[in-house]
Amino acid sequence: MRLLLLWFLSGCSLFGVAQMPDGVLRLTMADRVALDAHAAPPVQGAVWDRIALPDNWNFTRPGSGDGVWYRFQITLPYSDAPAPRGVLLRNVSSNAEIWWDGALIASGGRMDEPLARNWNRPLYAVIPYAESAADTHVLHIYVRGYPNDGAGLGIVFVGPDLLLRAMYEDTLFAKHTLSVMGLMFTMVIACGVLLLFMLRPENMILKWMLIASLFWAVVLVNFVVREPWLPRFYWEILVAQAPVDFYALALLILVHRILAIERKRLEWALGGVLLVGWLIILGFGSNASITPWSMPLHTEALLASFYVIWICVQQWLQQRDTQAAVLGIAVTPEVLLGFHDWWTAYPGNQTDQMMLMHLGPPIALFIIGLWMLFRFVKSMRYAENHKQRMELAVIQAAEDLKLEQAKLVKLEHQRLIDREQERFSRELHEGVGGHLVALSGQLHDGIASESQIADMVDRALLDMRLIIDIMRDDCSDVGMLLGVLRYRLQLWAKEHGMLISWHMDELEMNCHLAEGQALHFLRIIQDALMNIAGCAGDISVAVHARSETDPCRVYVGIIDASNRLDEIRTHAPSMIAMHEHARQLNATLQLRPASAPDATLLLCVPVRTV
């Protein structure tokens, strides 16, 4: 607020609103002579013209530049309190020297090309008390400027150093210090946007915000730098004037991107006109033609700024878009300040009119950046709230998933029970039921052999015990299954005069059958042994089991040394049942030919290792 108040007071002083302090002379008339030599004030032979200040060469010397001498006859009043006096030039372009009674007391810098640029800063000189006594003195001011550039001299102030220094500092703050602050502020905005753009290079809003900030930072360099490092022609094009127009283009595109307006043809057309126009000036212009030739391009840029305000207002009226309102508020002050300079300060450039346009874009960029920061914080807060909601939703979903998993486990358990019941019933039906049906058929046919009845009952009981053992232990290990079968067949084999030798040294541990295949595996071996036992006489049978890891298979061979196993070939139902069990196992079952030395039944079963 203090800075704005000082700016306002300084502006009031510049516009002549503030009353001059007592003892300060306000010089509004001068003698003028156009003379390029500046080694010393002209003494003889010069033809002086009387001229009123401020003197704008655009009007009093149109198309002329170079150097002009101004002369003042000053009678200083007597002062009871001796103190040094000073000379203040609040407005001069482009550079000046102050001579007091023929002696140089102040210079604005380089007087040769490129000239020092003092058009946006005051020039002050202190006159020692001994040289500013109460008497008539001659003040010469030498001004050098460029044609058609608003060069000239503003009102000159002479008075006590204490009073003029305060006026000088106020003017310096309003015209120069604020420009430096604006440059620093714009560079801070550009650096902040650059950091965000490096994180999100695909964001076009950040891209054009960065471009607009950089363009206006270049413009503000023209308001700050006193000693240019380029010739005036190139400095004016590359630093002072062209970036103003391209900033307006970047601002227009930025507003289009923020409001999601697609008008690429307008953007390309405006950019093409600006680029071609400045290339023409660069190729065919001169120091005297830069300003007149650039007027149409500046007018186009000003119209583009008015267009930006118009689309913001239109967007607000049609959609009540808050972004459009903020953009309109941000752009309006800079357009008004630019319009002020265009119609008020520019025609009287550097002649007691303060330039304000350069202070508008930093304010606009600040408002836009503040709004983008607000939206960013709002989006971050929304993202945080959304994250919390999602975490709660995930927790709730996890609880629901646990409940569903519990239901699925329960359903799976019930399904397994139902499947096991079905399998148990099927195994009983196929095993025990098959033996009982066969026994019932023989009884109905009048077979009265007690040995056959006892054998069938024994088979049914053995089958039932095997089923119960397997169901109870839920065993799928091949070695364990063969052990169970060996235990159950031990007594039965002894009663039937069968000697069974079991060889399982080559069987690896942890060879498992697929779920529900244990009974099929045992039935094949059991049926083969029981069919062998049906023959007369003593029987010697060897059961060999071995395993292979690649692929994972188990081979079970039943070898009958007396070749009685060949009789299975004549029992078609038995062989068909054994092949059916092998099919359920995805196994292969082979019975070697009768011509072999020993009858062998070979079973190859795929297994898995655990």
Secondary structure, DSSP 8 states (H G I E B T S, - for coil): -HHHHHHHHHHHHHTT-S---TT-EEE-EEEEEE----SS---SS---EEEESSEEHHHHSTT--EEEEEEEEEE----SS---EEEEES-EESEEEEEETTEEEEE-S--SSS----TTS-EEEEE-GGGS-SSEEEEEEEEEE-TTTT-EE--EEEEEHHHHHHHHHHHHIIIIIHHHHHHHHHHHHHHHHHHHHHH-TT-HHHHHHHHHHHHHHHHHHHHH-SS-SS-HHHHIIIIIIHHHHHHHHHHHHHHHHHTT---HHHHHHHHHHHHHHHHHHHHH--TTTHHHHHHHHHHHHHHHHHHHHHHHHHHHHHH--HHHHHHHHHHHHHHHHHHHIIIIITTTTTSS----GGGHHHHHHHHHHHHHHHHHHHHHHHHHHHHHHHHHHHHHHHHHHHHHHHHHHHHHHHHHHHHHHHHHHHHHHHTHHHHHHHHHHHHHTT---HHHHHHHHHHHHHHHHHHHHHHHHT--BHHHHHHHHHHHHHHHHHHTTEEEEEEEEE--SSEE--TT-HHHHHHHHHHHHHHHHTSSS-EEEEEEEEEEETTEEEEEEEEETTSGGGGGGG-HHHHHHHHHHHHHHT-EEEE--TTSSSEEEEEEEE-EE-
